[in-house]
Amino acid sequence: MKIIVDRQVCAGHALCAAKAPDVYQLDDEGYCCSNGATVPPHLHEQARLGARHCPEAAILLVDDEDAP
């Protein structure tokens, strides 16, 4: 699974990292900087939880075979 973050949409609420700190990283300004990161299988559910809590729906999770 890969993380795709639309940086144009991310508003820096940091709820992704609050809900899934082992998956999502933030930059110095509080915006998600996990774009393109690969999520190990044992953290897939945590990745989904963090993505679901994004108020702007700026996070897309794609299966490895569908990743760009």
Steps between C-alpha positions, in 0.01 A plus 500: 500500500623849412392838633407773253452846656349786303713785637269754334212372715677422829417775751737390775245382756740212582218259585663233285812504718294527820306185411786310336834634627691193380384563142467873435779753539460877510729772370612796712177685419272211599412376151507132410826415322445126458427524127635193322580311820450126505296366791604159634217246525481510880418875484234488225208539741670791675559663159130464416402651835721804446373550145135478614559778752634749245232776485600593144531139373851592381636147554458217254622150578581281200601139475863452401407361159282808431754755624649744251 
